[in-house]
């Protein structure tokens, strides 16, 4: 009967995979899921080679190998240890157990088959060679080991370990080359993306600029028509004019913010900084936004422990930050609530921001706040529209000032947006 190969492996997936590889090459294969079961298979029929995993329940690969090598009828069966282990002590344990070969996982199919052919071809040479069973004691890593393998076994095992190391080193070198190629390709793609992004920003800027004038004209005429129409137009006609004004105002806001984003992302944000008394700037901004708050019966409150504070900033850009934060708070707050605008001095930084008692933001959506055009599940309380760009602009402006913006929000309790400026 044709000799067979015995595969001992406790992982069903790896067992099936290895058996398939060997059977595809024409080998007859038998399998076992641990060392004890493997010994039972060997008793029924002697294999040409045992390929065994090391870490297994009931009886591991070392004990299986040791048992085979210490039994007269099975001591000439070559044993290949197949394992994830890579510590030098594992090689010593392999020598102690009398193993003939060592291969680490994951293995290369061709390398595995080459190693099996080598073992089988050399089996006859080994059987006809004089055997020296003189043991030796060695010290490795501070521990004593007794090796009872014959010289050919020792040479085979050490050669297989060395060859395995060379194979792994070659695989690492190839993986490193692939990483280098991917890095170069990634750098090339990044360069292309940067170029496309610049072209996109240029197009957005041109389109927004060209559209802003006609939309501004529509808004202006709509406002005039709205005022004049109070006496001359029916209620339905006045509602149509109101929609025109509201829609054109939103589109104009969107175009202005697209222009801001285009400029910011192009890296052309030129801050026109000057020494400003900060508390006055904030209070003036609150006064401008109070009209919007009054429409929803929302109270805007100013809180600060500073009477005056001089700081070097771009006042126009910081007012833009305040406008965005306050208008957002008004949009997402219910009528008859209070919004606090605060200013306070921290350690080496000035803090300012807006705190509302509105709907709050779900924790899972906080990370979407500063992504352009992202829509959240939270809706405005009076149907106000949002471009999805306001907070993106806030973040970019604060970063241009070497500052930052932070969010603290609880669903159903409200949100606090805090901006910091370094001193």
N, C-alpha and C positions, 0 to 999 in steps of 0.2 A: 504494500500500500504506500502511496506517495506520502512523504513526511509533511507535517503541517506546522504552522506557526501558531503559538498560543499567545493571545492578547489578554492581559489582566488589567482591568481599568474599572474604577467604581463610578465614573461619570458615563451615563448612558450615551450622551451625545458624542463624547470623545471616543468611546468604545466603538460605536457605529461608524464614525468617520474613519478611524484607523483600520477597522475591518474592511471597509469599502475600498480604501486605497490599496490594501494588500491583495484583496480578491481581484481588483481591476488589473493587477500586475500578474495574475495567474497563480497566486499562492492559495493553498488550502488553509483556512483559518478556523480556529476554535476560540471561544471567548469565556472569560470568567470575570466576576465583579469584585473579587477580593482574593487574597493569597490562599486562604483555606480552600475556596472553591477551585482555585487554580491547581492546587496539589491533587485534588480529586480527579481533575481532567488528565493530569500527567500520569496518574496511576492507571487510568484506562488505556492510554496510548501515549507513547513517548514523543514529544515534539522535537522539531529540528532547532527551534529557537523559542525562548520565552521573552516577550516584550511586556514589561510590567511597570505600572505606575508605582510610586513610592508611598504616598500618603493615601492609605485605604483603611476602612474599618475591619475589625476582626483579625486580619493579619496583613501587615504592610508589606511593601516590596522588598525591604531589607530582609525581613524574616523569611519571606518566601524564597529569596535567593539563597540565604544561609541554609535553609532546610534542604533545598535541592542540592547544594554543593556538599553538604555533610552526609548525604545519602549515596551509598555506593552505586545504586542503579541509575541515579539521575545526575551525578556530579559532573558528567561530561556535557550536559546540556548547556549551551551558551545562554547567558541572561543579559538582556539589555534593560537598563533602568531608564525609565521615561518620566521626567519630573519637571515641576515648576521651580524646584529648589536650585540655588546657584551658589551657596556658601561652600568654601573649600572643605569644610568639615564633612559636607555631604559626599564629596569624592572619597574621603578617608573611610567613611562608613560603607561606601560602595566597595572599597578594597577589602574591608573587614568581612563583608558578607560574601565576598568571592565573585562579585559581578564582573562581567566581561566587557561591558560597554555602557556608555552614559550619554544620554541625549536630553537636552532641555526643551521644554515647551515655551512658546509655540514653535513647532519645527517646520522646516521646509520639506515639502513632499519628496523632491528629488534627492535631497541630502539624506533623508530617512531611508529611502530605498537603496541608495548607494551604500550606506552603513550596513544594512541588512545583507546585501550581496557580499560585502567584505567579510562579515562574520561567517556566513555560510561557506564561502570559498576557503577560508582559513581554518575551518573546523577540522578538516581531514589532516592538515599539517599539524595542528595542535594534538590530535589523537595519536599521531605517530611520533611525536616528540617526547623525549624523556621528561618525566614530571618530577619536579622538586617541591616537596611539601614542607620544606624547612620553614618554620615561621620566623617572623622578625617583629621586634618591638620598636615602635617609633614614638617620638614626642612631637606633637603638632599643636600649636596654639595653647600651650600650657597643659595639654592632656596627653595621656599615654594611650596608644592604640596597638593592638596585636594583629598583625597581618599574616594570614595563613594561606593566601593565594599563591599559585605557582608563578614563576617569572613571566611566562607568556601572558597569563591573565593580567598581571600587573601592568605590563607594557601595553597590552591592548586597551585596558581601561584608561591609562594615562594618555595614550595617543588619542583615544576617542574624545577625552575631555579637552585635550589641546586642540584637536580638530574642531570640536564644538565651539570653543572660544574663538577660533579663527573665523568660523562660519558666522557667529553672532557679530563679530567685529565687522565682517563684510556687509552684513545686513544693516548695521548701524551706519556704516559709511555710505551705503546706498540711500538710506533714509535721510541722512544729512544732505546728500546731494539733491534729493527730491525737495527737501525743505528750502535749500538755497534757490532752486529753480522756482519754487512757489513764491518765495520772498521777492525774487526779481519780477515775476509776473504780477504779484500784488502791487509792487511799487509802480509798475507800468500802468496797471489799471487805476491806481490812485491818482496818478498824474492825469490820466484821461478823464477821470471823474471830476478832478479839480477844474480842468479846462471846460468840461460840460457845465459845471456848476457856475463858472464865471459867465459863460455864454447865456445860461438860464437867467442869472441875475441881471445881465445886461438887457435881455429881452423883456423881463418883467419891468425893469426900470423904464424902458422906452415905452412899453405899452401903457403902464400906469400913468406916466407923464402925459402921453398923448390923449388919454381918456379923461384925465382929471379936469381939463378945461371945459369940454362939452358937458360933463356931468355937473360941474360947478355951475354952469349956466342954467341947466335944467333945474337945479336946486334953487337958484336965485329967483328965476321966473316963477317957480312953483310957490315960493314964499310970498311973492308979490300977489300971485293969483289967489293964494289962500287968504291973504288979508283983504283984498278987494272983493273976493267972492262971498264974504260974510253977509253982504247986503244984496248981492245980485244972483247968487247961485242957490239952487235947491239944496236940501240936506244931503241927498244922494250925490249930487255933483260936488259938494264940499268934501264928502267922504273920499271921492275919487282923487281930488286934489291933495287931500291929506296923505293918501297912499303914495302918490307921486313924490311928495316932499320927503316922506319917511324912507322910501326906497332909495331915492337919489342921495339922501344924506348918508345912508348905510354904505352905498357903493362908493361914495366919496371918501368915507372913513376907511373902507377896505383898500382903495387905491393909495391913500396916504400911507397906510401901514405897509402895503407892498413896497412902496418906495423906500420906506424906512428899513425894511428887512433887506432889500436889495443892496442898499448902501452899507448896512451893517455887515452883511455876509461877504461883501467885496473887500472888506478890511479897510474901508475908507472912512471910518468913524473918526472925525476930527473934533475932539472936545474943545469947546471954547470956554476954558475955565477962568473963573474970576473969584475974588473974595466976596462972599455973599453972607448977609445975616440970615441964617437958615430958618429960624422960627417965623420970621415975617413972611418969607417965601411960602412956607407951608400954610400959614393962616390965610394968605391971599388966595392960595389955590383952593382952600376949603370954601371960601366965600364964592368963588366962581362956580363950584360944583353944588352949592347949596340950592340953586334954582332947580337943578335936576332932582335933588333929594326931596325938595318940597312937593314936587308933583306926585310923589308916592307917600307923602306924610312921614318921611324918614328924617330923623334928627342927626345932623352931623356934629360931633363933639370933638373939640381939640383938647389933648392932654399932654402936658409937658412939665418937667421939673426944671426947665431952663428958661430964663428970661430972654437972653440973647446968646447967640453962638455964631461966630464967624468961621467959615469953612470955604475952601477953594473947590468949586465944582462948576459944571456946566449947568447954569440955572434952567435953560430951556429944556435940556434933556431930563433933568430931575423933575421938572414940572410935568413932563410927559409921563414919567414913572408914576407920579402922584395921581394924575388924571386917570391913568389906566387902572390903578388899584382902587381909587374911590369909585369910579364909574362901574367897575366890576362888582364891588360890594353893593352898590345901589341896585344894579340889575338883578342880583341873586338874593336880595333881602326882601322880606315881606313889609307891607305898609305898617306904619306905627311902631317901627323898631328904631334902634339907635346904632349908629356906626361911629366908632372912635378912631380918630387919626392921632397918632402919638409920635412924640419926639423925645428921646432920652440919650444921655451920654453913657456909654459903656467903657470898658477898659480898652483904651487905644482905638476906639471906634465910636461913630455916631450912629444911633439906631433910629429909624423912623418906619412907619408903616400904618396899616389899616386893620382894624378888628371889627368884625360884624357878628351878629347873632342870627345869621341866616341858616340856610339849609345844610351847610357843611359839604365836604367832598368825601366820597367813599375812599377808604384807605387804598384800595386797589387801583384808583385812578389818579392818585397824587402825582405819580411819575409821568403822567401824560400832560400835565399842566403847561410845561414849557416846550412842547413839541408843536410845530406849526400845524394849524388847521385841525388839530385833534378835537373831537367833540366828546364831551362828558355826558353822563346820564343826568346830571343836575341841570334843570332848565331855569331860565329867567322867570321871575314871578309876575311879569306884566307883558310877556311876549316880546321883550326887547331882543334884538338880534346881536350876535357876537361873531367877530371875524375869525376868532381862534388865533390871532396874532399878537394881541395886546401883551400877554404875559411873556411871550417870546421876546418882544421888544424890551420889556422891563428887565429881563435877565441879561440881555446883551448890553443895555445901557449901564447896568450896575457893574457888570464885568469890565466894561471900558473904564469905569471909575475905580477899578481894582477892588470893588466891593462884591456883595452877593445878595441874593434874595432867598429867604427861607419861608416855608409854609408849615403852619400847624393847624390842622383841621379835624373836627369831629362831626360826623354825620348827625344832623339834627340839633347841633349846638352852635355851629358857626365856624368861621375861619379867621386866622390871623396871618397876614403877609408882613414879614419883617425884612426891611432892607438895611444893609450896613455899609457905612462909608469909613474907610480907614483914616485915622488922624495922623 
